[in-house]
Amino acid sequence: MIYPPTVVAMVTWITLTGLASAASVLSLTLTGPTNPLEWGAGPLTVDSLPRVTYVAHRGGAREVPENSMSGLMAAYRRGTAQVLDLDTQMLGDGTLVVLHDPTLNRTTFLGGAVRGMNVREWQGVRLRPRASLPGSWRSERPPTVAEVLDRFGGRIVLMLEAKDPRSLGRLAGLIRARGLARSVFVNSNDPEVARRAHRLGLLAQLWRSAEQLRRDRPEHWRSYVDLLDVDHRARDADLLRAVRSGIPRVWAHTVLTPAERDRALALGCDGIITDAPGRLARHPARAAQRGAMPLRA
């Protein structure tokens, strides 16, 4: 089906702004192509990432409400990162939702275990933005993973941490059904979960703490890990071992300052996971010392 240019433009604008009042116009897409209109011939994939990649951790948790749709949207529009990171939990009915903690206590106005809720009850959850965040933010429901994939999938590379390993099969189904297997990293701290993600045809990401990296032998994972996510506080020798492991991408977390970023890049990391992408964008990396491209504004 071919839509008139005015309808295409309106649907695209609605999709990016998420205006609920325009639901009637958005429904025009339900009988048309399943791929987002912005894809063209296909979704944006990891092959499009620059040589040095910047990731908005939880959307950029020092700048926006973490793991919120409005925060992810703000990070997307600002363009200071090429990847959006978020965390996933699973409700008792199997619905995958976006939240870091296994309980609601820290980031919402409610309390209790996420696992004890169903999707109907989830509709009543509201995030509690931190008072220290710049700007003014409304309270909103944390999104489901499906909602995030539908809004951003194929438009920007995503990084999803599977906090509940039992959710991996459902997560794989959501990603593959949307044609996003090369557009979404699936993250875990467990090498066995990374191996399972690889076997499911996903891009497997493995994160490791500074303490874990002291004992790790990252070269053992290179056959199934697409992205090694390392603690920037690790010793130089441990970061160098990760960089030389043969794993295609080695990105450093969770970086807050230009000095932390420059050290990780100087040691050979090719990605920066940060709570403050806007701050790092205002302080370009010292490209002359590390021979890398400056961050795009």
N, C-alpha and C positions, 0 to 999 in steps of 0.2 A: 504494500500500500504506500502511495506517495502522498505526503501531506503538503498543503500550501506552505510557502516560506513563512508566512505570518504565524501559522500554527506551530511550526518547528521552532521558531524563535521563542514563542510564548512557553512552549513545553520545556525548552532548555532553561529559560529563566526561572520557571517554577521549580524545576528539579534542583537548581543550584541554591535557590533561596528557601525552599521548603515551606512556602506559604500555604497553610492549611486551607485558607479561603479560596484557593484556586483549584481545589480538588476536582471540580467538575471539568475543567479544561485538561487537567492531568490525566483524567480517565480516557482521553482520546488515544493515549498510547497503549491501552490495554489490548487492543485488537491489532496493533501494529507490530513492528520488529521487536524482539526481546532485547537486542543490544542497545545500550544507551546511544542516543543520537550523536553524541560527541565522539564516539569511537571511530567513525569512518570505517576503514577496512578491518579494524580490530582494536582491542583494548591496549592502553599503555601498559607495557611490561617492564620487567627489571632490566631488559636490554637497553632501555632508554635512559637509564640512570647515568649521571655524570661520573667522572673518574673519582671525584670526592663527593660523597653523598651526605646530606644533612637530614636528620630524622627528628620530627617533632614528637618527643616522648610524652605519651598520654595526651597528645595534642599540643604539648608545650606547657607543662603544668605550673610553671612560674609565671605564665602569661595569660592562661585561659583556664576555665574550670576543667579539671582533668576528666577525660573519658566522656565528655559531653558532646552532643551534636553541635551545639553552637560553638564550642571551643574548637572542634575539628574543622568546622566550616570557616572559622576565623583564620586558623592556621593555613588552610587550603587557599583562602583568598590572599593572604599576605605573601605567599610564595617564597618564604624564607627557608622552607624545607621541601625536599623532593619526595619524602616518605612520611606518612602519618602512622604513628604507633598507637595501639590501644590494647586493653586487656579484656579477656572474655571469661565469663563464668556461665554455668549451666543451671537453670531453674530445675525444680523437681519434676516438671513435666517435659523436660528435654529442651526447652527453649533456650537458645544462647543469647546472652545479654552482655552489655559492655559495662564492666566494673572491675576494679583492681582487687578489692578485698573479698574474702568469702562471706563477710557480714556487711550489713548496711550501715553500721554505726559511724564510721569515720567520715564518709562523704555524703550521706543523705540525712534527712530529718527523721528517719525511722531507725529501728534496730532489728537485730535478728539475722539468721542465716539466709543467704541468697538461695541456697539449695532447698530451703523449706517453702519457697514461693512457687506459684504458678503464673502463667502469663497474664491472667486477669488481675491478680494481685499486683503484678509488676506495674500495671497502669497507674497505680496510686503512689508509686515511689517518686520522690523528688530530690534532686541533688541539692546540696548545700554549698554554694560557692564560697571559697575562702575569702575573708574580708581583706586579706593582704593583696589580692589580685588587682592589677591595674584595670581601671575602667569599671563599668557597671554591668553586672551579669544577672540574668533572671534565673529563678529556680525552674528546673525542667526535669522531665522524666529521663533517666538514662536510656539510651537507645538499645534496641536489639541489634545483634550482629547482622541480621538480614537487612535491617534499615541502613546500617552503615555501608554494607556492600552495595546496596541499591543506589545509595547517594554518591559514593565515591569510587566504587569499583570501576576500573578501566580508565578513570580520569587522573588518578594519582596512585602510586604504589602504596600498598598498605602493609602493615606489620601487626599481626594479631598474636598476642601471647595467650596460649591455651592454659589458663590457670588450673583447669580441671582436666586431667589427662583422659578421663572417660568421655569427654566431649569431642575427641579428635575425629571420630567417624562422622558425627553430625557436622562438624566444622568443614571437613573435606567435602561433604555433600553440598553445603551451601556455596562453597567456592567453585567447585567443578560445575555445578548447575548454571552458574553465571559466566562460565568461560574465563575464569580468573586464576587459573592454576599457575600462570607465569606472572601474575600481577600482585600476589599476596604471599608474604613470608609468614610462616607459622612457627611461633617461637616457644621454646621451653627451656628449662634448666636441666632437663633430664635427657641424656644422650639416647636412651631407649625410646623416648617419645619422639625425638628427632628422627630416629631410624624408622619408626612407624609412619611418621609424616612423609618421609621420602618414599616409602613403599606404597603410600596412598596417592602418589603422584603430585605431592605438594612441594613447595620450596621450603626446605627445612632450615630453621634457624635455631642455634643453640647458644644460650647465654651462660656465662660463667663468672663467678665472683673472683676477686683478687686472691682470696684464700684457695679457692678451687684451682686456679691457674698455677699455683705453686706445685701442685701434684699432677696436673693434667698433661697428657701427651696428645695435643690436638691432631697430629698427623694420623692418629688412629681413626678419626672421624671423617676424613676427607672424601671417602667414597659415598657418603650420604648427607653431609652437612653442606648446605649452599652458602650459609652465612654464619660466621662465628662472631658472637656478640660479647666483647671482653670488657671487664671492669678497668676503667682508665687508671685506677689507683694501683694496679698490679705493678710489680717490679719490671724494670726495663727488659731484663732477660726473659721474663715470662711473656711479655707482649711481643718481643721479637720472635720467640718460639711460635707463637700463634700466627704471626704474619708469615712466617716461613713454612707453615704446616702444609701448604698445598690447597687449603680451603679457599675457594674463589674470592670471598669477601670477608674482611675482618673489620668490624666496626666497634668503636669504643663507646661505652655508656658510663654513668649518665653525666655528661659533661656540662659544666655550668659557666666556666670562664674561658676567655681567649687563651690564657696560658695553658690550661688543661687540654684544650683542643690542639694547640700547636705542638705540645709534647707528643700527643697520640699520633698526630700526622707525621711528625718527624721520625717516629719509630716505625712508620710504614702502614698504619691503619688507613683505610680508604673510606671510612665513614664515621660520622659523629652523631651520636644519639644524645639529644639535649632537651632539657626542660625549658630552655630559653633560646629558641632559634632566632628571635628578634634581636636579642643582645649580641649574639655571635655575628649576625649579619651586619651590625653596626661597627664591628671591629674585625675587618678582613684578616684572614689568616696570613701569616708571614710567608707568602708564596716563594720569595727569593730563597729562603732557607730550606724549604722542603721540596721545592720544584713542582708544586701542584697548582692547579687552577684556583683563583680566588673564588670565594662564595658569590653566587649570583644574587643580586639584590631582589 
